[in-house]
Amino acid sequence: MAIVEIRVGDVVRLRKPHPCGGTDWRVMRTGADVAARCLTCNHRVMIERPVFERRIKAFLARGPEPPLA
Ligand SMILES: [Zn+2]
């Protein structure tokens, strides 16, 4: 799978399940680290962007496209 730009508002399924059993996350913030909220238990985590990108299995929903610079 090609690397896709991560957007705030994306809902992604990750390869590695959270300890709560959930696999789906909503992206809250992007940057050097990605902040994501587990949709199953509502826990918030920070993951380094390259690590987060590698863990993405699928996009379930995409956030709005960022405005062009
Ligand atoms: Zn969870």
N, CA, C, O and the ligand as a Tripos MOL2 file, in Angstrom:
@<TRIPOS>MOLECULE
protein
  277   275    70     0     0
PROTEIN
NO_CHARGES

@<TRIPOS>ATOM
      1 N           0.8490   -1.1940    0.0000 N.3       1 MET1
      2 CA          0.0000    0.0000    0.0000 C.3       1 MET1
      3 C           0.8830    1.2410    0.0000 C.2       1 MET1
      4 O           1.8170    1.3560    0.7930 O.2       1 MET1
      5 N           0.5750    2.1560   -0.8910 N.am      2 ALA2
      6 CA          1.3470    3.3900   -0.9810 C.3       2 ALA2
      7 C           1.0940    4.2420    0.2630 C.2       2 ALA2
      8 O           0.0140    4.2160    0.8530 O.2       2 ALA2
      9 N           2.1180    4.9890    0.6360 N.am      3 ILE3
     10 CA          1.9460    5.9010    1.7640 C.3       3 ILE3
     11 C           0.9700    6.9990    1.3650 C.2       3 ILE3
     12 O           1.1300    7.6570    0.3370 O.2       3 ILE3
     13 N          -0.0220    7.1750    2.1870 N.am      4 VAL4
     14 CA         -1.0240    8.1940    1.9320 C.3       4 VAL4
     15 C          -0.8870    9.2510    3.0060 C.2       4 VAL4
     16 O          -0.5900    8.9590    4.1640 O.2       4 VAL4
     17 N          -1.1060   10.4630    2.6010 N.am      5 GLU5
     18 CA         -1.0590   11.5780    3.5460 C.3       5 GLU5
     19 C          -2.1310   11.3860    4.6240 C.2       5 GLU5
     20 O          -3.2950   11.1310    4.3170 O.2       5 GLU5
     21 N          -1.7290   11.5090    5.8580 N.am      6 ILE6
     22 CA         -2.6730   11.3710    6.9640 C.3       6 ILE6
     23 C          -3.3140   12.7290    7.2160 C.2       6 ILE6
     24 O          -2.6270   13.7480    7.2850 O.2       6 ILE6
     25 N          -4.6210   12.7320    7.3510 N.am      7 ARG7
     26 CA         -5.3500   13.9840    7.5920 C.3       7 ARG7
     27 C          -6.0730   13.9200    8.9250 C.2       7 ARG7
     28 O          -6.4930   12.8530    9.3730 O.2       7 ARG7
     29 N          -6.2080   15.0820    9.5490 N.am      8 VAL8
     30 CA         -7.0530   15.1730   10.7400 C.3       8 VAL8
     31 C          -8.4750   14.7880   10.3290 C.2       8 VAL8
     32 O          -8.9880   15.2620    9.3150 O.2       8 VAL8
     33 N          -9.0930   13.9410   11.1130 N.am      9 GLY9
     34 CA        -10.4530   13.4970   10.8020 C.3       9 GLY9
     35 C         -10.4880   12.1320   10.1460 C.2       9 GLY9
     36 O         -11.5540   11.5270   10.0340 O.2       9 GLY9
     37 N          -9.3160   11.6260    9.7020 N.am     10 ASP10
     38 CA         -9.2800   10.2820    9.1310 C.3      10 ASP10
     39 C          -9.6760    9.2520   10.1830 C.2      10 ASP10
     40 O          -9.3530    9.3970   11.3630 O.2      10 ASP10
     41 N         -10.3690    8.2250    9.7480 N.am     11 VAL11
     42 CA        -10.6150    7.0590   10.6000 C.3      11 VAL11
     43 C          -9.8540    5.9080    9.9650 C.2      11 VAL11
     44 O         -10.1010    5.5430    8.8160 O.2      11 VAL11
     45 N          -8.9240    5.3400   10.7260 N.am     12 VAL12
     46 CA         -8.0560    4.3070   10.1670 C.3      12 VAL12
     47 C          -8.1520    3.0300   10.9760 C.2      12 VAL12
     48 O          -8.4180    3.0530   12.1780 O.2      12 VAL12
     49 N          -7.9310    1.9150   10.2960 N.am     13 ARG13
     50 CA         -7.8110    0.6190   10.9660 C.3      13 ARG13
     51 C          -6.3360    0.2730   11.0060 C.2      13 ARG13
     52 O          -5.6630    0.2820    9.9760 O.2      13 ARG13
     53 N          -5.8230   -0.0370   12.2070 N.am     14 LEU14
     54 CA         -4.4060   -0.3600   12.3670 C.3      14 LEU14
     55 C          -4.2110   -1.8670   12.4700 C.2      14 LEU14
     56 O          -5.1070   -2.6140   12.8640 O.2      14 LEU14
     57 N          -2.9960   -2.2850   12.0950 N.am     15 ARG15
     58 CA         -2.6800   -3.7160   12.0890 C.3      15 ARG15
     59 C          -2.6090   -4.2830   13.5000 C.2      15 ARG15
     60 O          -2.9470   -5.4420   13.7390 O.2      15 ARG15
     61 N          -2.1580   -3.4370   14.4340 N.am     16 LYS16
     62 CA         -1.9290   -3.9120   15.7930 C.3      16 LYS16
     63 C          -3.0900   -3.4460   16.6630 C.2      16 LYS16
     64 O          -3.2710   -2.2410   16.8350 O.2      16 LYS16
     65 N          -3.8750   -4.3530   17.2110 N.am     17 PRO17
     66 CA         -5.0170   -3.9080   18.0260 C.3      17 PRO17
     67 C          -4.5780   -3.2550   19.3300 C.2      17 PRO17
     68 O          -3.5470   -3.6100   19.9020 O.2      17 PRO17
     69 N          -5.3680   -2.3020   19.7860 N.am     18 HIS18
     70 CA         -5.1760   -1.6890   21.0850 C.3      18 HIS18
     71 C          -5.4420   -2.7540   22.1500 C.2      18 HIS18
     72 O          -6.1670   -3.7120   21.8860 O.2      18 HIS18
     73 N          -4.8600   -2.6030   23.3660 N.am     19 PRO19
     74 CA         -5.1390   -3.5870   24.4250 C.3      19 PRO19
     75 C          -6.6330   -3.7890   24.6970 C.2      19 PRO19
     76 O          -7.0380   -4.8450   25.1830 O.2      19 PRO19
     77 N          -7.4530   -2.7740   24.3820 N.am     20 CYS20
     78 CA         -8.8920   -2.9080   24.6140 C.3      20 CYS20
     79 C          -9.5430   -3.7830   23.5460 C.2      20 CYS20
     80 O         -10.7120   -4.1440   23.6780 O.2      20 CYS20
     81 N          -8.8030   -4.1290   22.4900 N.am     21 GLY21
     82 CA         -9.3600   -4.9630   21.4310 C.3      21 GLY21
     83 C          -9.7650   -4.1660   20.2010 C.2      21 GLY21
     84 O         -10.0590   -4.7380   19.1510 O.2      21 GLY21
     85 N          -9.7790   -2.8310   20.3340 N.am     22 GLY22
     86 CA        -10.1900   -1.9940   19.2010 C.3      22 GLY22
     87 C          -9.0820   -1.8650   18.1660 C.2      22 GLY22
     88 O          -7.9000   -1.8980   18.5080 O.2      22 GLY22
     89 N          -9.4590   -1.7200   16.9190 N.am     23 THR23
     90 CA         -8.4770   -1.5530   15.8470 C.3      23 THR23
     91 C          -8.7010   -0.2500   15.0840 C.2      23 THR23
     92 O          -7.9050    0.0940   14.2100 O.2      23 THR23
     93 N          -9.7650    0.4740   15.3990 N.am     24 ASP24
     94 CA        -10.1160    1.6540   14.6110 C.3      24 ASP24
     95 C          -9.8570    2.9290   15.4090 C.2      24 ASP24
     96 O         -10.1930    3.0240   16.5890 O.2      24 ASP24
     97 N          -9.2520    3.9040   14.7360 N.am     25 TRP25
     98 CA         -8.7900    5.1220   15.3960 C.3      25 TRP25
     99 C          -9.1770    6.3400   14.5770 C.2      25 TRP25
    100 O          -9.2330    6.2880   13.3480 O.2      25 TRP25
    101 N          -9.4430    7.4360   15.2720 N.am     26 ARG26
    102 CA         -9.6630    8.7120   14.5810 C.3      26 ARG26
    103 C          -8.4450    9.5980   14.7980 C.2      26 ARG26
    104 O          -7.9680    9.7510   15.9220 O.2      26 ARG26
    105 N          -7.9490   10.1790   13.7120 N.am     27 VAL27
    106 CA         -6.7830   11.0600   13.7840 C.3      27 VAL27
    107 C          -7.2220   12.4140   14.3410 C.2      27 VAL27
    108 O          -8.1220   13.0590   13.8020 O.2      27 VAL27
    109 N          -6.5760   12.8300   15.4220 N.am     28 MET28
    110 CA         -6.9180   14.0880   16.0740 C.3      28 MET28
    111 C          -5.9610   15.2120   15.6730 C.2      28 MET28
    112 O          -6.3500   16.3770   15.5840 O.2      28 MET28
    113 N          -4.7130   14.8410   15.4370 N.am     29 ARG29
    114 CA         -3.6990   15.8470   15.1320 C.3      29 ARG29
    115 C          -2.5710   15.1720   14.3810 C.2      29 ARG29
    116 O          -2.2550   14.0130   14.6510 O.2      29 ARG29
    117 N          -1.9580   15.8780   13.4430 N.am     30 THR30
    118 CA         -0.8130   15.3240   12.7290 C.3      30 THR30
    119 C           0.3890   16.2380   12.9250 C.2      30 THR30
    120 O           0.2480   17.3880   13.3420 O.2      30 THR30
    121 N           1.5470   15.7250   12.6270 N.am     31 GLY31
    122 CA          2.7860   16.4710   12.8060 C.3      31 GLY31
    123 C           3.9060   15.4490   12.8470 C.2      31 GLY31
    124 O           3.8200   14.4220   12.1720 O.2      31 GLY31
    125 N           4.9550   15.7000   13.6200 N.am     32 ALA32
    126 CA          6.0120   14.7070   13.7800 C.3      32 ALA32
    127 C           5.4360   13.4630   14.4530 C.2      32 ALA32
    128 O           5.8480   12.3350   14.1780 O.2      32 ALA32
    129 N           4.4730   13.7030   15.3410 N.am     33 ASP33
    130 CA          3.7120   12.6210   15.9560 C.3      33 ASP33
    131 C           2.2610   12.7570   15.5240 C.2      33 ASP33
    132 O           1.7830   13.8490   15.2150 O.2      33 ASP33
    133 N           1.5750   11.6240   15.5090 N.am     34 VAL34
    134 CA          0.1560   11.6260   15.1850 C.3      34 VAL34
    135 C          -0.6120   11.3430   16.4710 C.2      34 VAL34
    136 O          -0.3240   10.3700   17.1680 O.2      34 VAL34
    137 N          -1.5790   12.1860   16.7830 N.am     35 ALA35
    138 CA         -2.4570   11.9360   17.9270 C.3      35 ALA35
    139 C          -3.7120   11.2630   17.4010 C.2      35 ALA35
    140 O          -4.3490   11.7490   16.4670 O.2      35 ALA35
    141 N          -4.0600   10.1330   18.0150 N.am     36 ALA36
    142 CA         -5.2270    9.3880   17.5620 C.3      36 ALA36
    143 C          -6.0360    8.9320   18.7650 C.2      36 ALA36
    144 O          -5.5000    8.6900   19.8470 O.2      36 ALA36
    145 N          -7.3350    8.8210   18.5490 N.am     37 ARG37
    146 CA         -8.2220    8.3870   19.6240 C.3      37 ARG37
    147 C          -8.8200    7.0360   19.2530 C.2      37 ARG37
    148 O          -9.3580    6.8560   18.1610 O.2      37 ARG37
    149 N          -8.7160    6.0960   20.1760 N.am     38 CYS38
    150 CA         -9.2910    4.7610   19.9650 C.3      38 CYS38
    151 C         -10.8170    4.8830   19.9770 C.2      38 CYS38
    152 O         -11.3990    5.4240   20.9170 O.2      38 CYS38
    153 N         -11.4520    4.3730   18.9220 N.am     39 LEU39
    154 CA        -12.9110    4.5060   18.8210 C.3      39 LEU39
    155 C         -13.6210    3.5230   19.7470 C.2      39 LEU39
    156 O         -14.8210    3.6560   19.9880 O.2      39 LEU39
    157 N         -12.8990    2.5520   20.2610 N.am     40 THR40
    158 CA        -13.5250    1.5500   21.1230 C.3      40 THR40
    159 C         -13.5270    2.0010   22.5860 C.2      40 THR40
    160 O         -14.5490    1.9040   23.2640 O.2      40 THR40
    161 N         -12.3750    2.4980   23.0770 N.am     41 CYS41
    162 CA        -12.2860    2.8520   24.5000 C.3      41 CYS41
    163 C         -12.0450    4.3490   24.7040 C.2      41 CYS41
    164 O         -11.9750    4.8100   25.8430 O.2      41 CYS41
    165 N         -11.9170    5.1210   23.6030 N.am     42 ASN42
    166 CA        -11.7610    6.5760   23.6850 C.3      42 ASN42
    167 C         -10.4040    7.0160   24.2380 C.2      42 ASN42
    168 O         -10.2220    8.1890   24.5630 O.2      42 ASN42
    169 N          -9.4700    6.1040   24.3440 N.am     43 HIS43
    170 CA         -8.1440    6.4460   24.8340 C.3      43 HIS43
    171 C          -7.4040    7.2260   23.7470 C.2      43 HIS43
    172 O          -7.5720    6.9520   22.5580 O.2      43 HIS43
    173 N          -6.5710    8.2140   24.1640 N.am     44 ARG44
    174 CA         -5.8300    9.0210   23.2060 C.3      44 ARG44
    175 C          -4.3610    8.6520   23.2840 C.2      44 ARG44
    176 O          -3.8010    8.5310   24.3730 O.2      44 ARG44
    177 N          -3.7400    8.4750   22.1310 N.am     45 VAL45
    178 CA         -2.3210    8.1240   22.0960 C.3      45 VAL45
    179 C          -1.5850    9.0260   21.1260 C.2      45 VAL45
    180 O          -2.1760    9.6120   20.2190 O.2      45 VAL45
    181 N          -0.2560    9.1260   21.3410 N.am     46 MET46
    182 CA          0.6210    9.8190   20.4100 C.3      46 MET46
    183 C           1.5660    8.7670   19.8360 C.2      46 MET46
    184 O           2.1960    8.0160   20.5800 O.2      46 MET46
    185 N           1.6560    8.7210   18.5250 N.am     47 ILE47
    186 CA          2.5250    7.7580   17.8480 C.3      47 ILE47
    187 C           3.3530    8.5260   16.8270 C.2      47 ILE47
    188 O           2.8400    9.4010   16.1300 O.2      47 ILE47
    189 N           4.6530    8.1880   16.7440 N.am     48 GLU48
    190 CA          5.4910    8.8250   15.7290 C.3      48 GLU48
    191 C           4.8880    8.5760   14.3570 C.2      48 GLU48
    192 O           4.4210    7.4740   14.0680 O.2      48 GLU48
    193 N           4.8980    9.6010   13.5110 N.am     49 ARG49
    194 CA          4.2140    9.4990   12.2290 C.3      49 ARG49
    195 C           4.6710    8.2970   11.3830 C.2      49 ARG49
    196 O           3.8210    7.5720   10.8660 O.2      49 ARG49
    197 N           5.9890    8.0620   11.2250 N.am     50 PRO50
    198 CA          6.3790    6.9080   10.3880 C.3      50 PRO50
    199 C           5.8620    5.5850   10.9410 C.2      50 PRO50
    200 O           5.5100    4.6840   10.1790 O.2      50 PRO50
    201 N           5.8160    5.4690   12.2680 N.am     51 VAL51
    202 CA          5.3170    4.2400   12.8930 C.3      51 VAL51
    203 C           3.8220    4.1020   12.6260 C.2      51 VAL51
    204 O           3.3310    3.0290   12.2780 O.2      51 VAL51
    205 N           3.1120    5.2130   12.7980 N.am     52 PHE52
    206 CA          1.6710    5.2080   12.5680 C.3      52 PHE52
    207 C           1.3640    4.8180   11.1200 C.2      52 PHE52
    208 O           0.4690    4.0150   10.8560 O.2      52 PHE52
    209 N           2.1320    5.4090   10.1760 N.am     53 GLU53
    210 CA          1.8840    5.1190    8.7490 C.3      53 GLU53
    211 C           2.0820    3.6380    8.4510 C.2      53 GLU53
    212 O           1.3370    3.0470    7.6680 O.2      53 GLU53
    213 N           3.0890    3.0470    9.0790 N.am     54 ARG54
    214 CA          3.3430    1.6260    8.8130 C.3      54 ARG54
    215 C           2.2450    0.7380    9.3970 C.2      54 ARG54
    216 O           2.0090   -0.3660    8.9050 O.2      54 ARG54
    217 N           1.5790    1.2190   10.4420 N.am     55 ARG55
    218 CA          0.5740    0.3820   11.1030 C.3      55 ARG55
    219 C          -0.7960    0.4590   10.4360 C.2      55 ARG55
    220 O          -1.6880   -0.3310   10.7480 O.2      55 ARG55
    221 N          -0.9610    1.4050    9.5220 N.am     56 ILE56
    222 CA         -2.2770    1.5630    8.8920 C.3      56 ILE56
    223 C          -2.5770    0.3670    7.9970 C.2      56 ILE56
    224 O          -1.7890   -0.0050    7.1270 O.2      56 ILE56
    225 N          -3.7340   -0.2150    8.2420 N.am     57 LYS57
    226 CA         -4.1870   -1.3410    7.4140 C.3      57 LYS57
    227 C          -5.1810   -0.8350    6.3690 C.2      57 LYS57
    228 O          -5.1730   -1.2850    5.2230 O.2      57 LYS57
    229 N          -6.0220    0.0920    6.7690 N.am     58 ALA58
    230 CA         -7.0330    0.6080    5.8470 C.3      58 ALA58
    231 C          -7.5500    1.9550    6.3510 C.2      58 ALA58
    232 O          -7.5530    2.2360    7.5490 O.2      58 ALA58
    233 N          -7.9840    2.7740    5.3960 N.am     59 PHE59
    234 CA         -8.6990    3.9990    5.7500 C.3      59 PHE59
    235 C         -10.1920    3.6810    5.7150 C.2      59 PHE59
    236 O         -10.7070    3.2140    4.6990 O.2      59 PHE59
    237 N         -10.8800    3.9340    6.8210 N.am     60 LEU60
    238 CA        -12.3270    3.6950    6.8730 C.3      60 LEU60
    239 C         -13.0760    4.9510    6.4670 C.2      60 LEU60
    240 O         -14.1830    4.8770    5.9340 O.2      60 LEU60
    241 N         -12.4670    6.1100    6.7220 N.am     61 ALA61
    242 CA        -13.0640    7.3870    6.3320 C.3      61 ALA61
    243 C         -11.9310    8.3910    6.2080 C.2      61 ALA61
    244 O         -10.9310    8.3030    6.9200 O.2      61 ALA61
    245 N         -12.0930    9.3440    5.3020 N.am     62 ARG62
    246 CA        -11.0700   10.3650    5.1370 C.3      62 ARG62
    247 C         -11.5510   11.6890    5.6780 C.2      62 ARG62
    248 O         -12.7170   12.0550    5.5330 O.2      62 ARG62
    249 N         -10.6250   12.4080    6.3110 N.am     63 GLY63
    250 CA        -10.9200   13.7610    6.7350 C.3      63 GLY63
    251 C         -10.9580   14.6760    5.5280 C.2      63 GLY63
    252 O         -10.6200   14.2610    4.4190 O.2      63 GLY63
    253 N         -11.3670   15.9180    5.7350 N.am     64 PRO64
    254 CA        -11.4120   16.8710    4.6180 C.3      64 PRO64
    255 C         -10.0230   17.1410    4.0650 C.2      64 PRO64
    256 O          -9.0400   17.1280    4.8060 O.2      64 PRO64
    257 N          -9.9410   17.3820    2.7760 N.am     65 GLU65
    258 CA         -8.6490   17.7030    2.1700 C.3      65 GLU65
    259 C          -8.1480   19.0220    2.7480 C.2      65 GLU65
    260 O          -8.9200   19.9650    2.9220 O.2      65 GLU65
    261 N          -6.8570   19.0820    3.0430 N.am     66 PRO66
    262 CA         -6.3200   20.3430    3.5610 C.3      66 PRO66
    263 C          -6.3850   21.4100    2.4780 C.2      66 PRO66
    264 O          -6.2580   21.0940    1.2950 O.2      66 PRO66
    265 N          -6.5790   22.6560    2.8580 N.am     67 PRO67
    266 CA         -6.6040   23.7290    1.8480 C.3      67 PRO67
    267 C          -5.2580   23.8430    1.1610 C.2      67 PRO67
    268 O          -4.2160   23.6190    1.7780 O.2      67 PRO67
    269 N          -5.2800   24.1940   -0.1180 N.am     68 LEU68
    270 CA         -4.0350   24.3350   -0.8490 C.3      68 LEU68
    271 C          -3.2850   25.5630   -0.3430 C.2      68 LEU68
    272 O          -3.8760   26.6030   -0.0540 O.2      68 LEU68
    273 N          -1.9770   25.4110   -0.2440 N.am     69 ALA69
    274 CA         -1.1720   26.5380    0.2510 C.3      69 ALA69
    275 C          -1.1230   27.6530   -0.7850 C.2      69 ALA69
    276 O          -0.4940   28.6850   -0.5520 O.2      69 ALA69
    277 ZN         -8.7640    1.1610   22.9300 Zn       70 ZN70
@<TRIPOS>BOND
     1     1     2 1
     2     2     3 1
     3     3     4 2
     4     3     5 am
     5     5     6 1
     6     6     7 1
     7     7     8 2
     8     7     9 am
     9     9    10 1
    10    10    11 1
    11    11    12 2
    12    11    13 am
    13    13    14 1
    14    14    15 1
    15    15    16 2
    16    15    17 am
    17    17    18 1
    18    18    19 1
    19    19    20 2
    20    19    21 am
    21    21    22 1
    22    22    23 1
    23    23    24 2
    24    23    25 am
    25    25    26 1
    26    26    27 1
    27    27    28 2
    28    27    29 am
    29    29    30 1
    30    30    31 1
    31    31    32 2
    32    31    33 am
    33    33    34 1
    34    34    35 1
    35    35    36 2
    36    35    37 am
    37    37    38 1
    38    38    39 1
    39    39    40 2
    40    39    41 am
    41    41    42 1
    42    42    43 1
    43    43    44 2
    44    43    45 am
    45    45    46 1
    46    46    47 1
    47    47    48 2
    48    47    49 am
    49    49    50 1
    50    50    51 1
    51    51    52 2
    52    51    53 am
    53    53    54 1
    54    54    55 1
    55    55    56 2
    56    55    57 am
    57    57    58 1
    58    58    59 1
    59    59    60 2
    60    59    61 am
    61    61    62 1
    62    62    63 1
    63    63    64 2
    64    63    65 am
    65    65    66 1
    66    66    67 1
    67    67    68 2
    68    67    69 am
    69    69    70 1
    70    70    71 1
    71    71    72 2
    72    71    73 am
    73    73    74 1
    74    74    75 1
    75    75    76 2
    76    75    77 am
    77    77    78 1
    78    78    79 1
    79    79    80 2
    80    79    81 am
    81    81    82 1
    82    82    83 1
    83    83    84 2
    84    83    85 am
    85    85    86 1
    86    86    87 1
    87    87    88 2
    88    87    89 am
    89    89    90 1
    90    90    91 1
    91    91    92 2
    92    91    93 am
    93    93    94 1
    94    94    95 1
    95    95    96 2
    96    95    97 am
    97    97    98 1
    98    98    99 1
    99    99   100 2
   100    99   101 am
   101   101   102 1
   102   102   103 1
   103   103   104 2
   104   103   105 am
   105   105   106 1
   106   106   107 1
   107   107   108 2
   108   107   109 am
   109   109   110 1
   110   110   111 1
   111   111   112 2
   112   111   113 am
   113   113   114 1
   114   114   115 1
   115   115   116 2
   116   115   117 am
   117   117   118 1
   118   118   119 1
   119   119   120 2
   120   119   121 am
   121   121   122 1
   122   122   123 1
   123   123   124 2
   124   123   125 am
   125   125   126 1
   126   126   127 1
   127   127   128 2
   128   127   129 am
   129   129   130 1
   130   130   131 1
   131   131   132 2
   132   131   133 am
   133   133   134 1
   134   134   135 1
   135   135   136 2
   136   135   137 am
   137   137   138 1
   138   138   139 1
   139   139   140 2
   140   139   141 am
   141   141   142 1
   142   142   143 1
   143   143   144 2
   144   143   145 am
   145   145   146 1
   146   146   147 1
   147   147   148 2
   148   147   149 am
   149   149   150 1
   150   150   151 1
   151   151   152 2
   152   151   153 am
   153   153   154 1
   154   154   155 1
   155   155   156 2
   156   155   157 am
   157   157   158 1
   158   158   159 1
   159   159   160 2
   160   159   161 am
   161   161   162 1
   162   162   163 1
   163   163   164 2
   164   163   165 am
   165   165   166 1
   166   166   167 1
   167   167   168 2
   168   167   169 am
   169   169   170 1
   170   170   171 1
   171   171   172 2
   172   171   173 am
   173   173   174 1
   174   174   175 1
   175   175   176 2
   176   175   177 am
   177   177   178 1
   178   178   179 1
   179   179   180 2
   180   179   181 am
   181   181   182 1
   182   182   183 1
   183   183   184 2
   184   183   185 am
   185   185   186 1
   186   186   187 1
   187   187   188 2
   188   187   189 am
   189   189   190 1
   190   190   191 1
   191   191   192 2
   192   191   193 am
   193   193   194 1
   194   194   195 1
   195   195   196 2
   196   195   197 am
   197   197   198 1
   198   198   199 1
   199   199   200 2
   200   199   201 am
   201   201   202 1
   202   202   203 1
   203   203   204 2
   204   203   205 am
   205   205   206 1
   206   206   207 1
   207   207   208 2
   208   207   209 am
   209   209   210 1
   210   210   211 1
   211   211   212 2
   212   211   213 am
   213   213   214 1
   214   214   215 1
   215   215   216 2
   216   215   217 am
   217   217   218 1
   218   218   219 1
   219   219   220 2
   220   219   221 am
   221   221   222 1
   222   222   223 1
   223   223   224 2
   224   223   225 am
   225   225   226 1
   226   226   227 1
   227   227   228 2
   228   227   229 am
   229   229   230 1
   230   230   231 1
   231   231   232 2
   232   231   233 am
   233   233   234 1
   234   234   235 1
   235   235   236 2
   236   235   237 am
   237   237   238 1
   238   238   239 1
   239   239   240 2
   240   239   241 am
   241   241   242 1
   242   242   243 1
   243   243   244 2
   244   243   245 am
   245   245   246 1
   246   246   247 1
   247   247   248 2
   248   247   249 am
   249   249   250 1
   250   250   251 1
   251   251   252 2
   252   251   253 am
   253   253   254 1
   254   254   255 1
   255   255   256 2
   256   255   257 am
   257   257   258 1
   258   258   259 1
   259   259   260 2
   260   259   261 am
   261   261   262 1
   262   262   263 1
   263   263   264 2
   264   263   265 am
   265   265   266 1
   266   266   267 1
   267   267   268 2
   268   267   269 am
   269   269   270 1
   270   270   271 1
   271   271   272 2
   272   271   273 am
   273   273   274 1
   274   274   275 1
   275   275   276 2
@<TRIPOS>SUBSTRUCTURE
     1 MET1         2 RESIDUE 1 A MET
     2 ALA2         6 RESIDUE 1 A ALA
     3 ILE3        10 RESIDUE 1 A ILE
     4 VAL4        14 RESIDUE 1 A VAL
     5 GLU5        18 RESIDUE 1 A GLU
     6 ILE6        22 RESIDUE 1 A ILE
     7 ARG7        26 RESIDUE 1 A ARG
     8 VAL8        30 RESIDUE 1 A VAL
     9 GLY9        34 RESIDUE 1 A GLY
    10 ASP10       38 RESIDUE 1 A ASP
    11 VAL11       42 RESIDUE 1 A VAL
    12 VAL12       46 RESIDUE 1 A VAL
    13 ARG13       50 RESIDUE 1 A ARG
    14 LEU14       54 RESIDUE 1 A LEU
    15 ARG15       58 RESIDUE 1 A ARG
    16 LYS16       62 RESIDUE 1 A LYS
    17 PRO17       66 RESIDUE 1 A PRO
    18 HIS18       70 RESIDUE 1 A HIS
    19 PRO19       74 RESIDUE 1 A PRO
    20 CYS20       78 RESIDUE 1 A CYS
    21 GLY21       82 RESIDUE 1 A GLY
    22 GLY22       86 RESIDUE 1 A GLY
    23 THR23       90 RESIDUE 1 A THR
    24 ASP24       94 RESIDUE 1 A ASP
    25 TRP25       98 RESIDUE 1 A TRP
    26 ARG26      102 RESIDUE 1 A ARG
    27 VAL27      106 RESIDUE 1 A VAL
    28 MET28      110 RESIDUE 1 A MET
    29 ARG29      114 RESIDUE 1 A ARG
    30 THR30      118 RESIDUE 1 A THR
    31 GLY31      122 RESIDUE 1 A GLY
    32 ALA32      126 RESIDUE 1 A ALA
    33 ASP33      130 RESIDUE 1 A ASP
    34 VAL34      134 RESIDUE 1 A VAL
    35 ALA35      138 RESIDUE 1 A ALA
    36 ALA36      142 RESIDUE 1 A ALA
    37 ARG37      146 RESIDUE 1 A ARG
    38 CYS38      150 RESIDUE 1 A CYS
    39 LEU39      154 RESIDUE 1 A LEU
    40 THR40      158 RESIDUE 1 A THR
    41 CYS41      162 RESIDUE 1 A CYS
    42 ASN42      166 RESIDUE 1 A ASN
    43 HIS43      170 RESIDUE 1 A HIS
    44 ARG44      174 RESIDUE 1 A ARG
    45 VAL45      178 RESIDUE 1 A VAL
    46 MET46      182 RESIDUE 1 A MET
    47 ILE47      186 RESIDUE 1 A ILE
    48 GLU48      190 RESIDUE 1 A GLU
    49 ARG49      194 RESIDUE 1 A ARG
    50 PRO50      198 RESIDUE 1 A PRO
    51 VAL51      202 RESIDUE 1 A VAL
    52 PHE52      206 RESIDUE 1 A PHE
    53 GLU53      210 RESIDUE 1 A GLU
    54 ARG54      214 RESIDUE 1 A ARG
    55 ARG55      218 RESIDUE 1 A ARG
    56 ILE56      222 RESIDUE 1 A ILE
    57 LYS57      226 RESIDUE 1 A LYS
    58 ALA58      230 RESIDUE 1 A ALA
    59 PHE59      234 RESIDUE 1 A PHE
    60 LEU60      238 RESIDUE 1 A LEU
    61 ALA61      242 RESIDUE 1 A ALA
    62 ARG62      246 RESIDUE 1 A ARG
    63 GLY63      250 RESIDUE 1 A GLY
    64 PRO64      254 RESIDUE 1 A PRO
    65 GLU65      258 RESIDUE 1 A GLU
    66 PRO66      262 RESIDUE 1 A PRO
    67 PRO67      266 RESIDUE 1 A PRO
    68 LEU68      270 RESIDUE 1 A LEU
    69 ALA69      274 RESIDUE 1 A ALA
    70 ZN70       277 GROUP 0 **** ****
